[in-house]
């Protein structure tokens, strides 16, 4: 990389430096001696060692983050004097955040978003609504009073304890469910969208958004893509296959090149191969603490740029990483159609935490209904108040586990001809047995009722049922609920920019008679903090010979606010909210189906995992194929394929400059060819791409959101039910927006 300093720009006084001229000189020399861009921790360490008095300015502590941003710009000016592009990791620190960013489960500083815990009753209401909206013709049936009455009776007749321990369902809950279904029916008929699992955020699904012809078009494009691969590059024997994989040829620090002064599009991206400056590592990960495990300092997924015009029509503007823009131009057109279908739903998901969050039941109004006042008269209600003779009776009633006992007994209870229990329950119980209740098993098996209940808890539950508030009024719910008029056809994402960024993934799961089952994924979010992914559109476009699939969701809850509820203990938390403190402040909120009929759009503040499924006919293979569109936060554009020229080897062969250079090299003697090869940055061939992909995946397995949030700091805005992003200053926001707009020019 050209490290020549710009005399006119760099040697002027650092107006943003808060110290003396001598300290500024020392600071400048320190920057010049650095081999790589510096970040927040480096500044703090230097100030503590050399200018500790600057840590407390005139108005208290100085703005270290602003200092870091200013220093990064100054450093970038020295490294690339012609640079006009400033994005996280290039001109801005990689961990750059500012006012207006979409909520994330966590930043490198700890918890930044959480939601009020939902009562088991509200989880049951969301379950009922979700199951009913999967039925054919539900939007017409709910408007017929006699059918709605039948549904209410069926709902009230179910044993909801089979879904969540200690759960129940009241007539007022059933009434509000029917009212909610009528609202969703109106929205579904006008927009094709159904918001579900909606509280502090929401999932959107649709079974009439994608025409069959478009799914077939994508299938044909997929087949052409697969056939274009050489025999050695075609995946074989793998259960999960990514034909378009963001971890293949990603942005790689110390290897990838970035164009500092211009952007490329579909028309000139191939000619830009090999151009630009090598991107340096944003920081040394070995120097960082655990708080940086949300950011990958080795690589970043590369989104493509998408231009959205005033009418809301989207057009892919830069190449999709790992999808050739000429060879597979037809597939670009197909994916573009999916993007246009997805934008209204993704916009709803994006706006929901700010505009449409709501609760159906006040989750903090809890009290005991003591049925044995003669026992608890002179003491506080507790399971320890159980009389000795009663305890012995409960012990006698407690069934003993037999070796032949089935871990799961299927119930006949049905919700409108749909099973209340998930069809994975048997698998989960068996896994719990096989894993001996290790943490991984407990994490996603927590909603399955245990066969045995402690006699103390059983007595206390029977004699001290919890008393809850009734659901909110229908009028108030109508005001808070998302309506068809709220769905936009243009001006998406509050018009933060007409340029969006989307990471495209084409993935499929293959099962065989030798490997007939797919066990569920672990809980995860899409991407790391590098990618700033806020939501995902999931389209299952092809499925054959596999059982129903589901996507499960959970969310971080505001546990400290529950601590303030009088006399709420561990057992009460399980009865009221269907979780325990050992579950690390995470509450499972439900699931949605994944099939060729249903498109699903979900926020990245909900953790998710795909559920288990298997072959229907175990004598032949089966598959499920999906297109996933990961939306980058429109408020925080990142380095994309408009900034990084293609890195794939076979793409470079179409570059005129590359071919001319290759012809020259081939005329050299072998020893000179070897010398050139050792000093020239050649593109990534297929074998190297596989190595990079595997390294990227392995590295990211050690990163991501930590499993425990118990020691992390929380916000104080417990009344709102959620806490959104914090500010790093309006000035930084304006500068990033200006930089991003320069990409359009």
C-alpha positions, -999 to +999 in steps of 0.1 A: +000+000+000+012+035-007+021+051+026+033+084+012+022+113+035+002+142+021+023+172+031-006+197+026-031+177+046-012+158+072+013+183+085-012+209+095-021+211+132-044+185+146-072+208+155-091+181+172-062+173+196-070+185+232-035+188+246-005+210+244+017+215+213+044+192+228+018+165+236+004+169+200+039+163+186+043+132+207+009+120+196+017+126+159+050+107+162+031+078+178+006+077+150+034+079+123+052+049+140+021+028+139+020+000+113-018-004+114-048+018+121-053+025+157-086+023+177-102+033+210-082+011+233-049+023+218-058+060+224-068+053+260-036+034+267-014+062+251-033+090+270-029+071+303+008+067+297+017+101+283-010+126+290-032+114+318-043+149+326-061+150+292-085+123+303-104+149+323-112+179+302-129+211+311-163+195+312-152+162+328-139+133+307-129+141+272-148+124+243-125+095+237-147+081+210-147+113+190-109+115+195-106+080+181-128+088+150-107+120+143-075+101+147-087+074+124-094+100+097-060+116+102-043+082+100-063+073+069-052+105+052-016+095+057-021+060+044-044+069+015-041+107+008-067+104-020-093+085+001-128+100+001-146+069+014-150+066+051-166+035+064-162+013+096-128-003+092-116+023+067-115+059+078-136+050+109-129+025+137-143-009+130-164-007+161-180+026+149-215+032+161-235+064+163-269+080+168-297+063+149-283+027+146-308-001+149-310-019+182-286-049+186-286-076+212-252-065+223-223-042+213-187-047+225-197-027+256-224-051+268-262-053+266-278-026+245-312-040+238-336-061+259-373-065+262-397-068+291-403-105+300-436-118+287-459-138+309-466-174+300-501-162+293-490-138+266-467-165+251-497-188+249-517-161+231-489-156+206-488-194+201-526-195+194-524-167+169-494-181+152-509-216+148-543-203+135-526-180+109-510-210+094-544-225+085-559-222+050-588-197+050-583-184+085-587-148+075-623-155+063-632-179+090-623-156+119-650-131+107-678-157+111-690-155+147-699-192+150-665-203+139-648-178+161-668-190+191-658-226+182-622-216+182-625-199+216-640-230+231-612-252+216-585-228+228-600-228+263-603-265+263-567-272+257-543-282+284-518-254+280-495-269+305-484-292+277-470-262+259-456-243+289-454-255+325-481-240+347-497-221+318-534-214+315-558-196+292-587-173+303-618-162+284-606-126+281-573-139+266-593-159+240-614-128+232-584-107+226-569-134+204-599-133+181-598-095+180-561-097+171-568-123+144-594-099+128-568-071+127-542-094+112-568-107+087-574-071+075-537-065+071-531-099+054-558-093+028-545-058+019-507-065+021-502-103+022-482-098+054-489-113+088-470-100+119-465-127+145-445-131+177-450-094+180-443-076+212-411-054+215-402-066+180-420-088+154-416-115+129-435-111+096-446-141+075-465-144+042-478-173+022-489-154-008-460-130-014-439-152-038-454-166-069-446-202-078-431-190-111-405-170-093-395-199-071-391-220-103-370-192-118-347-193-088-345-231-090-334-229-126-308-202-117-295-224-089-292-254-112-272-233-137-250-220-109-243-256-097-236-269-132-211-240-138-189-253-110-161-277-118-164-313-106-138-306-079-156-275-066-191-290-064-199-299-028-203-336-022-215-355+008-223-324+029-255-319+047-255-281+045-244-265+013-239-228+006-238-222-032-235-185-025-216-182+007-206-149+023-177-166+041-161-174+007-138-147-005-150-122+021-132-089+028-099-101+043-077-077+062-041-076+050-052-093+017-083-076+001-079-044-018-102-014-014-108+015-038-101+046-017-115+072-041-143+057-061-170+031-062-176+003-088-208-011-101-219-041-122-206-025-154-170-020-144-163-043-114-144-069-135-120-043-149-112-032-113-098-066-104-064-061-086-068-023-081-069-004-049-050-004-016-045-034+006-068-030+036-050-031+070-061-049+101-083-025+121-067-037+154-047-065+168-072-090+183-045-104+206-045-071+225-082-070+230-103-084+258-134-105+257-156-076+250-143-076+214-156-111+207-185-096+187-162-083+160-141-104+136-108-086+131-098-110+103-126-107+078-160-092+070-189-104+048-193-082+017-228-070+010-239-059-025-253-023-029-290-020-038-304+013-052-340+021-043-357+048-064-385+071-053-412+046-062-397+019-040-382-001-069-349-018-060-320-025-084-288-044-076-260-019-082-228-038-073-218-074-077-231-101-054-201-117-038-195-152-053-221-148-081-206-138-114-224-107-127-222-117-164-223-155-164-253-154-140-269-121-150-303-139-151-299-149-115-292-112-106-326-104-121-343-131-101-327-122-068-336-085-075-373-096-077-370-113-043-354-081-029-383-060-042-408-084-026-390-084+007-385-046+012-420-038+026-418-066+052-382-058+061-393-022+066-420-033+090-395-054+110-371-025+111-397+000+124-414-023+148-392-017+179-397+020+175-433+024+163-453-008+170-440-024+201-467-035+226-477-059+253-510-077+257-507-082+294-489-062+321-461-086+330-452-069+363-486-071+381-482-104+399-495-115+433-503-147+452-539-161+456-534-179+489-559-208+493-547-219+527-548-188+549-551-209+580-516-224+573-499-191+562-518-168+586-488-160+608-460-162+583-451-152+548-465-175+521-438-201+512-435-237+500-418-244+533-452-239+550-464-273+538-476-294+567-455-325+574-483-349+568-492-332+534-455-335+524-456-372+530-487-376+510-472-357+480-441-379+483-462-410+481-480-397+450-448-388+432-444-414+405-411-433+402-394-433+369-392-467+353-366-478+328-393-485+303-411-452+308-414-432+276-399-397+279-428-383+260-464-391+260-482-378+230-515-360+238-546-359+217-552-322+225-553-302+193-556-266+184-580-264+155-567-297+141-531-286+148-510-302+175-502-279+204-469-296+210-440-292+185-433-323+166-397-321+178-406-328+214-397-365+212-363-356+197-356-330+223-364-354+252-342-381+237-314-355+233-318-344+268-314-380+279-285-386+256-267-354+266-273-360+303-289-325+305-257-306+295-261-269+289-265-272+252-295-295+256-311-274+283-308-242+264-333-252+238-353-278+256-364-255+284-401-253+273-407-291+277-425-299+309-407-323+332-425-355+342-418-350+378-424-319+400-409-313+434-436-320+460-430-286+477-434-268+444-465-289+435-482-281+468-473-244+466-486-242+430-519-258+440-524-238+471-509-204+459-518-199+423-504-166+408-529-138+402-522-118+369-537-088+352-562-094+325-553-085+289-554-049+278-586-035+263-595-041+227-596-004+220-561+002+232-548-029+214-563-016+181-544+017+185-511-001+192-514-029+166-497-026+132-522-018+105-522-023+067-518+015+063-485+013+081-470-009+054-450+012+030-444+007-008-416+032-009-396+054+014-383+024+033-364+025+066-373+061+072-355+071+040-321+070+057-306+065+022-316+054-013-287+029-012-292-003+008-267-031+014-277-068+014-257-099+020-270-127-002-268-164+008-281-194-011-281-224+012-296-259+011-298-289+034-296-324+019-307-356+037-301-391+026-311-426+037-277-429+053-282-395+071-320-391+074-322-365+101-312-329+105-307-319+142-315-283+151-289-256+149-276-237+180-290-204+189-274-176+169-278-142+153-269-135+117-234-122+112-212-103+137-211-067+147-189-061+116-218-067+093-244-047+113-272-070+100-306-059+113-330-083+097-332-113+074-356-124+046-359-162+043-374-177+012-377-215+011-380-220-027-377-258-030-384-287-007-388-324-013-393-355+009-387-337+043-409-331+073-421-297+084-394-273+094-396-244+119-376-214+129-375-208+167-369-174+183-358-161+217-349-127+231-330-111+259-352-099+287-349-073+314-342-095+344-333-067+368-368-053+365-382-087+376-360-085+407-380-055+417-413-075+418-421-082+454-415-118+465-408-132+430-385-162+435-371-188+411-403-210+412-425-180+406-404-169+376-409-204+361-447-203+368-451-167+355-426-165+326-417-201+317-380-196+324-355-197+352-325-175+361-302-203+350-314-197+315-293-165+314-319-138+307-332-154+276-369-162+269-381-183+240-411-166+224-422-191+197-417-205+163-428-200+127-429-226+099-403-229+071-417-243+039-421-234+002-454-217+010-442-193+037-417-164+034-403-153+068-388-120+078-372-116+112-352-091+132-316-098+143-325-088+179-343-121+181-319-150+183-330-179+162-323-215+153-337-239+127-355-268+142-349-305+135-365-323+106-361-356+088-369-376+056-405-385+051-396-415+029-363-428+043-356-449+012-348-419-009-331-385-004-347-352+004-338-315+006-348-280+016-333-250-003-334-214+008-325-179-003-315-156+026-312-119+023-294-102+052-301-065+054-273-043+067-284-014+090-293+014+066-280+038+092-245+022+092-232+014+057-202-008+057-175-018+032-193-035+003-187-049-032-188-013-045-156-007-026-138-040-030-130-054-065-137-090-072-112-114-057-122-147-074-096-161-097-118-171-126-133-136-126-099-121-131-094-140-164-120-116-179-100-085-168-081-070-197-053-056-176-049-090-159-046-109-192-022-084-207+000-087-176-002-125-177+010-126-213+040-105-203+048-127-173+045-159-194+073-146-217+098-144-188+122-171-179+109-196-153+131-183-125+117-147-131+082-160-133+087-176-099+101-143-085+071-124-099+047-150-084+062-146-050+058-108-050+025-102-069-008-104-052-027-130-072-064-135-070-080-162-048-082-196-066-107-222-057-085-241-032-075-210-014-112-198-013-121-231+004-093-226+029-104-190+036-140-201+040-131-228+065-109-205+085-136-178+085-162-203+098-139-218+124-128-183+136-164-172+139-174-202+160-153-187+188-169-153+183-205-141+186-228-132+214-217-148+247-241-175+262-243-157+295-254-121+301-254-123+339-225-100+345-232-075+318-245-040+325-281-031+318-299+002+310-323+018+333-352+024+310-372-005+322-405+011+317-402+013+280-394-024+277-365-018+254-333+002+251-321+013+217-287+024+205-267+051+222-252+081+206-216+088+196-224+123+184-244+139+157-212+151+140-201+115+134-235+106+120-234+135+095-199+126+084-207+090+078-239+099+059-219+123+037-193+096+031-220+072+021-237+096-002-203+100-020-208+064-031-238+075-052-219+101-071 
